[in-house]
């Protein structure tokens, strides 16, 4: 088979995914959108989300123009590939498009989910989950088109040899990573500023329920669910998905560059992704539940869809790997791929264990609320730290197994091609882990829709039974969102390791030799800088939420104080002011952390050299992985501990325990939705930026 031409299969797979997303979006839009008051509230949310994204795109455009000019200058002077400026633009545009489409359908699905929940729990789940599939399949569809079309252009239009194709493609993700970081950080700041402001003044100070229409920040909170948890998450996982394919393609050439299987090894990641599209599509048919379903049954329903997709994918990978890689290599690589897939499922399970209220850790966290907010915060931090054990060990085991299965020897000296074949095993393991992203992201993205649906039900005065159903869906969404973040962070670790190897290969090609030993102090310097980068980045994003939330708290207090009749329900709050404050703060605060992520590897390389950047990438990846898991799981556990108390445990809503749990949830909000999930983009961005600027670092490094 001509595997150069076979990349067309990636285009077919991408079109299948996009066609399914279109079908699902039309399915969602056929559901009724409720009463007039429901439509009015939904329009507020939709208008606020659209306004934020438009202003975000304008802000990002300034950065993009600057970066394209820099990349074009590098290309003009021979320091970078001439294709990178175009790939930067295209990657950024497609990432923005996937985020926008996902958010667009979510802002139409929220009101339809609320109205459908009036009839049954299963109907509400169906609407919310269908909207999640639109984001999931849009992300994988556009990613496959991006990778496959670029390969065809480079090979058949510009007639580049395989080595140059591999080197170009592994650097093409820089535009994707930059926008993903903007979207995650900006959306995270918006949503958590509104959420924290609404909770602190509304729940704790004023003692009014969540999503009470008297709260001026309540619409901004619902807008934030869409711009942060849908658009930001979509951009995040678009970046993870496409980077895993880029890295595996580059490692495929390195592993089989002088072998007849060279083109086949570069094509295999695309074939695996197409199998994943089909498996994810089939998995969506497993999602249905009974009207009287408990929270555990709801969780099992989504788990059946995710695990069902994984099993179908594992079965499909076997013949695909055999026919593409042949008798000599197929079995080892198949083991590596399935190892990645299994590692993703295990990380999802342990994330669920530490964040779901069905299990002991989160219930113990809720119990800590009986002695006040301080003990809740302490217990949550402890839980988050302990939750890093399983993911770190799982990723370590996955690296070892996939490396050996691919053909490497643990402890080998790397004197032959076996080390590259082992590294290729790690690369396809990352692709395997993310292969069913369509299904994983659908389960993740439905949560914010259900959250919005609950808010609309509350604000429009629907029957309490409807709010109970949407709360059940929302609580489940908190767990699936946590597992989705765990999935993204785990895959980022495997992908970043692959990107580190690609950086070393590209840097070696520039200078001919590198001193990669701990006896080289610049590597240790780079590791310290990488570790520092993670904490400074997390501090900047957390501080951004604190400042933005502070402005919302002041505004909500002002309106409660100055608008007569607001607390009595005879006057309306000014929702637009809070939305505008969140938008301005998020757009202003999202730029410095992103610039930090881009500038640090360049400056480190220019001062300390190419070897220091190796240490930086390694330090940022290892520490970033641990910190991201800690923050995401602690935040998810705080949120579900609060919801567990609201369900009636430890005194229920309005009790002192509940107030303490709200404080814990407020601390956890920027942990799980701003800083934590942004860190996994950060360390992949560092790797890609380092590769793009390797030429100028090699030429002008001081040491």
N, C-alpha and C positions, 0 to 999 in steps of 0.2 A: 504493500500500500504506500502511496506517495503521501507521507505525513506533512510535507510542506503545504500541499493542497488541502489536507484534512482539517486545517484550521477553519475552513468554512463551516465545519460542524459546530464550532463555537458560535458562529453567527446564527445558525439555526437554533441552537439552544437558547441564545439570548432572545431571539424573536418569540420562541415558545413561552418563555417566562414573561415577556412583555404582553403577549396576547392574553395570557391567563390573568395578569394584573388588570388589563382592560376589562375582561369579562367580569372579574370580581368587583371592580369599581362600578360598573353598570348595575350589578346585582345589588350593591349597597344603595345606590341612588333610587332603586325601585321601591324601597321601603318608605312608608309615609314619614313625614318630618314633623308630626305632632301638631299641637295647638298653636294659636297665634303667639301667645306669650313664650312658648318654647322656641318658636322660630325667631322671635325677637332677641332672646338671650343668645341663641346660637349665632345669630348675625353679629352681635357684639363681639363674640369670641373670634369668629371668622375674620371680621374686619381688623381686629387687633393683631391677629397672627399674620395676616397678609401684610399689614403695615410694617410690622417688625421685620419680616423677611426681606421686603423691598429695601428698607433702610439698611439692613445688614448687607445685602448685596452691593449697595452703593459704597458702603464703608470698605468692604473687602475689595471692591474694584480698584480703589486707590492703591492698596497693597499689591494687587495683581499687576497693575501697570508698572509699578516700581520693580517688582521681581522679574517681569518679562524683559524689561529694559536691561536689568543686570545679567540675566541669562543670555540675552541676545549679544551683549557685549562680550561675555565669556566665550560664546560660540564664535564671534567674529575674530577674536584673538587666538582661537585654537585651544582654549582651555575647557571647552565643553562641546557636546554634540550639537549640531545645528537643529536637531529635531526636538530638543528639550524645551525650548520656549513654546513651541506649538503644543507639545504634550502637556505642559504646565497649564495652558489655557483650556485645552479640551478636557483634561482630567478635572479641573476645577469646575467647569461648566456642567459636566455630567454629574458630579457629586452634588452640586447645587440643585440640579434638575430632579434627582432622585429624592432629595430632601423636600423639595417643594411639592412634588406629586404626593408623597406620603402625607405631608401636612395638610394638603388640600382635601384629600379624601377623609382624613381624620376629622376635620372641622365640619364636614357634612355628615359623618357617621355618628358623631356624639349625640346629636338630638334624635337621630333615628334609633340609636341604641336605647336611649331613655324611653322613647315611645314604644319600642318593641318589648321592653321589659315590663310594660303594663300588661301585656298578654301572657308572657311566660319568661322564665329564666333562660330557657334554651334558645328562645328567639332573640333575646338580648345578646347572648353569647354569639349567636350566628352572625348578627350584624357587626358586632365589634371585631370578631375574629376575621371576618371577610375584609374589613377595612385594613386590618393588620397584614393580610396577605398581599394587598396592593403595594404597600411599602416593601415587604420582603421580596416579592418577585420583580418589582421595579429595580431594586438594588442589584440583584444578581443578573437581571437581564441587561441592564446598561453596562455592568462590569464586563460581562462576557463579550458584548459588542465592542467595547473599548479595547480589550486585549487582542481579540481576534482580528479586528480591522487594522490595528497598528501592525500586527505581525505581517498581514497580507501586503500592506503598503510598503513596509520596509523590505520585504523579500521580493515582491513581484513588481513594484513600481521603481524602487531605488536599487534593487538587486544587491542588497547587503549580504555579506557572508554571515553564517550563524553566530559567530563570536560577537560581531558588532551588533547583531539583533539582540542577543542576550544582554550585552552591556547597556544598550540603549533602554531596553524595556525595564530593567531593574531600577533605572533612574526616573522612569516616567511617572512614578507615583508621587513626586514631590508636590505637584499642584493639588492632587487629591488630598494628601496629608495636610497641607496648609489650610485648605477650606474646611476639612473635617475638624481641625482643631479650632478654627474660628466658630464653626457651628456648635460644637460641643461646649466650648467655654462660654460663648455669647448666649446660647440658648440656656445653658445651665445657670448662668448668672441671672438671667431674666426670670426663669421659673422659680428659682429658690429665693430670690429677693421678694417676689410676690407671695410665695408660700409662707416664708418666715414672717413677713410683715402681717399677712392675714391671720396667721395662727397666734402670734404673740399678742396682738391687740384684740382680735376677735374672740378667740377661745379662752386665753388666759386672763386678759384684763377685763373685757366686756362680758365674758361668760356666755356668748352666743354660739350657736352650733356652727359646724363647718359648712361652708357654702351658703351661709345665710345671706340673702340679698341685701341686707342692711350694711354689710361689710364692704367698704369702698374698694378693697383689694381683691374681692372674690372673682371678678371677671379677669383681672390681670393674672390671677392664679391659674384660671382655666386656659387662658392664652398661653401661659408658660408651659403647661402640659404638652401643648402642640409644638411650640418652637424648640423646646428643650428635649422632651422625651420622645418625640416623633421625628422632627426634622434633624435635630442634633444626633440622635441615635442612628438614624438612617445614614447620615454622612459618615459617622464613626465606623459603622459596619461595612459600608461601601469601601472605605479605605482598607479595612482589615482584609476583606475578601479579595480585592484586586491585588493588594500587596503580596498575599500568599501565592497567587498565580505568578506574579512577576518574579518573585524570589525562586520559586521552583523551576521556572523556565531557565533562569540564569544558571542555577545549579545543575540542571540537566545538561546544558552544554559543557560545563566544567567537568562533569562526571563521564560524559561519553563523547567529548570533543574530537577524539581521533577514532571513533568507533562507528560502525554502521548504524547503531541505534541512536545516534545524535539527534536526528529530527524527531524520532519517536519519543525520546525522553523529554524533549521540549513540548511535544504535543500532549503528552499524558496528563498534565495538570488541567488542560482545557477539557479533555475527555471526561475526567473525574468530575469537573464542575457541571458538565452537561448531564451526567448520571445523577448528580445531586439535584439538579432542577427537576428531573422526572420524579425522583424519590420524594422531594418536598411537595410536589404537586399531588402525588398519590396520598401522601400523609395528611393533607388537608381534609380528606374524606372521612378520617377517623374522628373528627371533632364534632361531637354531639353529646348532649347530656339530658337527664330527666329533669322534670320541673322541680321535684323535691330533692334535688341533688345537694349533698352536703359540700362543705368547702373541700374536704378531702377527695370527694368524688369529682368535683370540678378540676382539681389539680391532676387527678389520675386521667381525666379526659385529655387535657393538654399534654400530659406526659406520654399518653398512648400515641398521640400524633407525632411528637418529637422522636420517641424511641422507634415508632413504626417507620418513620422516614429513614432513620439511621440504619435499621435492619435491611430495608429495601435497598438503600445505597450500598451497604456492605455486600449484598448479594450481587448487585449490578457491577461493582468494582472488579469482581473476580474475572469474568470473561474479558472485560475491557483491558485489564492489566495484562492478562495472558496474551491476547492477540496483538497488543501494541508492543510489549517488551520481550515477548518470546520466552522459550522454555528456560533459558539460562538465568534470567533476572526477575521473572514475573512473581515468583512466590515470595521472595524477600521483600520486594516493593509492595506487594499486596499486604503482607504483614505490617509493614510500616504505615500504609494508608489506614488500615483498620485500627492500628494502634492510636493514630491521631483521632479517628472518629470516636473510639472508646474513651480516650482521655477527655474529649470534650463532654461526653455524656457523664463521666465520673465527676468532672469539675462542676457540671450543672447540678448533679445530685448533692454534692457536699455544700454547694452554695445554697441550695434549697434547705438543706438540713440546718444550716446556721442562720437562715433568715426567715423561715416559715414558722408561724405560730403553732403548727402541728407538732413541732419538735421541742425537745427539752431546752436548748440554748435560749431561744426567744422567750419561752415561758418563764425561764429563770430571770431573764432581763425584765420582763413585766413585773415579776415578783419584787425585783429590786426597787420598783417605784414606791413600794410601801414605806420606805425609809427616806423618800425625798428625791429631788431632781439630781443632786450631786451623786448619789449612789447609782442612779440610772446611767449617768454619763460615764462614771468609772466602769460599771459593768459592761456597757456597750463598747468602750475602748478595748477592754480585756477580751470580749467576745470576738471583735474584729481581728485582734492580733492572733488569737488562737486559730481563727478560721483560715489563716494563711498556710497552716501545716499541710493540709491535704492537697491543695492546688500546687504548692511547691514540690511536694513529693511526686505527684502525678506527672507534672511536666518533666521532672528529672527522669522518671522512669520512661516516659514516652520518648525523650531524647535518646536515652541509652538503647531502648529496644529498636526504635526506628533507625538509628545509626548502624547498629549491628545488622539488622535485617537488610538494610540497604547495601551492605557489603563492607562497612568499615570495621576496624578493630579498635576496641577501647584501649587507650594507652599506646596506640601505634604512633610511629614517628612521622606519618604523613609522607613517606618517601615515594609512594606510588598512587595510582588512580583510586585505590580502594577508599582512601579517606574522602574523596569527592563523591564517590558513590554512596558512602555512608551519610554524608551531608545531604545528598539528594534525597535519601530516605527521610531525613528530617523535614526537608522541604515539602515532599508530597504528603507527609503526615499532617503538616499544617493545612494543606489543601483539603485533605480528608476530614479534618476537624471542622472546617468551615463549609464542607460540601452541601450540607442540608441547611444552609443559612436561610433559604427562603422560608422554611418551616419555623426555624428558631426565631427569626425576626418577626414573623407573623404572630407567634405566641407572645413576644415581647411588646410589640407595638399595639396590641389590642388593649393593653392595660391603661394607657393614657386616655384612650377613647372611653373606656368604662368609667374612669375617674371623672372625665368631663360629663358623662351621662348622669352620674350621681349628682353633680353640681346643678345640672339643668333640671333634674327631677326635684331637687330641694328648692331651687329658686322659683320654679314655676308652680309650686304647691301641689305636686302630684301625690297620690296616696302613699302613705308610709311603706306599704308593701313594695312599691316600685323602688324606693330608696334602699330597702333591705336587699333587693335583688341586685341593684347596681353596686351596693357596698360589697356583696359577696364576690361579684366580678372584679371589683377594684382591688379588694384584698388579695385575690388570686393574682391580679396583675402586678402587685408589688413583688410577689414571689417570682413570677416569670421574668419581671424586669431585672431582678437581682441575678437570676440564673443567666439571663442574656448578657449582662455585664460580665459575669464570671467567664462565660464562653468567649466573649470578645477579648478579655484580658489574657486568658490562657492561649488563645490562638496568636495573640500579639507577641507572646514570649517566644513561641516556636518560629514565627515569621521573622522576628527581630534577630534571632540567632542566624537564620538563613541570610538576612540582609547584612549582618556583620561579616559573614564569610564573603559575600559579594563585594563588600567594601575592601576587604583585604586583597581580593583578587585584582580589583581595579587599581588600588594603590600600588600593588606589586608591579602591575603593568606600567605604571608611571615611573617608578624609581629602580626597578630591577631587584631590589632586596629590601627587607625590613627586619629589624631586630625585635622580634616578638618574644620577649622573655621578661619575667619579673625582675631580672637583674637590670632591666632598662627602666630607670626611674620615671621616664616620661609616661610610660604605661600606667604606673601607679598614680601619677599626677592626674592623668585622664580619668582613672576610676574614681578618684576623690571628687573631681569636677562633675562627673556624671551623677554621683550620689547627691552632691550638693544641688545640682540642677533639679532633681526630682523634688526635693524639699522646698526649694525656692519657688518652683512652679506651683506646687500645691499651696504654699503660703499666699502667693499672689492671687490665685483663684478664690481661696477662702476669704481673704481680705476683701476681694471685690464683692463677694456676696454680702459680707458684713456691712460694707459701706452702702451698697444698693438697698439692702433690707432696712438699714437705718433710716434712709430717706422715706421708704414706704411706711414704716412704723410712725414716723412723725406726721406724715400726710393723713394716715388713717385716724390717728388721734385728733388731728386738727378738724377733720370732718365730723367726727363724733362730737367734738366740743362745739363747733360753730354752726353746723346745720341743724336747725331746730326741727324736732319731730323725727329725726333719723332713727334714733333708738326705738321710738314708738311705732315706726313703720309707716308714718304718715308723710315722709319726705324721702326722695330718692338720693342716693349718694352720687358723687361725680366719679364714675368709673374711669373715664378717659384720662384723668389726671394721673391715676396710678399706672395705667398702661403706658402712658407717655414717659413717666419717670423710670419705669423698668426698662423701656426701650433705650432711652438716652444713657442710662447707667451701664446697661449690658454692652452697648456698642462702644462706649468709651473704655470700659474695663477689659474688653476681650483682646485688645490689640497688644498691650505689653507682654502678657504671657506667651503669645504666639511669636512675637519678635524675639523674645528670650530663647525659645526653642530653635529658631532659625539661626540666630547669631552665635549661640554658644559653641556649637561644633566648628564653625568657621573660625572664630577667634582662637579657640583652643588649638586648632590645627596650625593656624598662622604663627602662633607663639611657640608651641611645643612640638609641632611636627605631626606626620601621619600616624606614627605609633601611638601618640597620645590620644588620638581620636579613637583608635581601637579600644583603649582603656575606657574612654568616655562612653562609647556605645555599650560596652559590657557592663560598666557600673550603672548606667541609667536603666538598662534592661532588667538586671537582677533586682536592684532596689526598687525600681519603678513597678515591677510586677508585684512585689510583696506589698508595697504601699497602696497600690491600686486595689488589690484584693481586700486588704484591711479596711480601707475607707468605704468601698462599695458594700461589703458585708456588714460592717458596723452600722452604716446608714440604713440598709434594708432591714436589719434586725430591730433598730430603734423604731422604724415606721410600723412594722408589724406588731411589735410589742404594744404600741399605742392602740392599734386597731383591735388587738386581742382584749385589751382593757375596755375599749368601747363596746365590745360584744357582750359585756356584762361581768367580766372577771375583775377581781380586786376592787369592787365598788362601782365599776362601770363609768359611764360618762358623767362629768361634773364632779367626780370625787377628787380627793387630794392626790390619789395615785394617778388619776387621769391627767391632772395638771402637771405632775412630775414627768409623766410619759410624753406629754406634748413638748416639754423642754428638751427631753432626749431626742425626740423626732426633729425638733428644730435644729439642734446641733448636727444631727445626722443628715439633714437635707443637703447642705453643700458637700458633705462627704460623698454621698452616693450618686448625686446627680450633676455635680460640677467638677470637683477636683479629681475624684477617683476615676471615673470613666475617661477623663481627658488625658490622664497620665499614659495610658496604653497607646494613644495616638502620639504623644510626645516622644517616646523612645523610638518609635518607627520613623517619625519625622526626622529625628536626629540622624538616624542611619541613612536615610535617603538624601538629606541635605549634604551629609559628609561625602557621599558618592558623587554628587553633582559638582561639588567644589574641590574635588580631590586634585585636579590639575593645577589650580592656582595655589593650593596649599603646598603641593610638591615643589612649585617654582619659588615661592616666597616665604616659606617657613623660616622663622628666626633660628630655631634650634634644630 
